Amino acid sequence: MYGFFSIAHQIQRIKNHVFFKDHELNNGSTGRYDADPDIANAWNRLEQGDYTQIDIDLLNHEIRESLVEGIFKVPAQKAHE
């Protein structure tokens, strides 16, 4: 992940980004992401220490998306690109 944040800070940022933060969505509204069983299952594996490389890749993707969305003040879909 990114060396200028502690791992605990990065994990908390990802958790807030994925599960709690309101985002500007594609339709112009603001809200949380829809529930995604794959992300929920990945998060459970991470918490249990039984994670895969795909779960780590998800964390890296979400931290980058969170940083782009926050720094550049772009909608969630644009940050996802």
HELIX and SHEET records of a PDB file:
HELIX    1   1 ILE A    7  LYS A   15  1                                   9    
HELIX    2   2 ASN A   16  PHE A   20  3                                   5    
HELIX    3   3 PRO A   37  GLN A   48  1                                  12    
HELIX    4   4 GLN A   53  PHE A   72  1                                  20    
HELIX    5   5 ALA A   76  HIS A   80  1                                   5    
SHEET    1   A 2 HIS A  23  GLU A  24  0                                        
SHEET    2   A 2 THR A  30  GLY A  31 -1                                        
END                                                                             
